Amino acid sequence: MEKLTMSVQEMAQIMGISKPKAYKLTHIHDFPAIRVGRKIIIPVESFQRWLKRAAGDNENTEKPL
């Protein structure tokens, strides 16, 4: 079974950014972060959709290489 969520540290590693920058992302209005007490978790599928939107990726539009 695949994980449904990831930690901020895991997200930072995936994105290749520092942990402090990853925590800053979790404070952006439309970023898919869930706070459980003091812990922040990120739903994997929501994060992937957010990342595509943030990159300006549109599934109906092909981008030239």
Buried (B, 14 or more C-beta within 10 A) or exposed (E): EEEEBBBBEBBBEBEEEEEEEBBEBBEEEEBBBEEEEEEBBBBBEBBEEBBEEEEEEEEEEEEEE
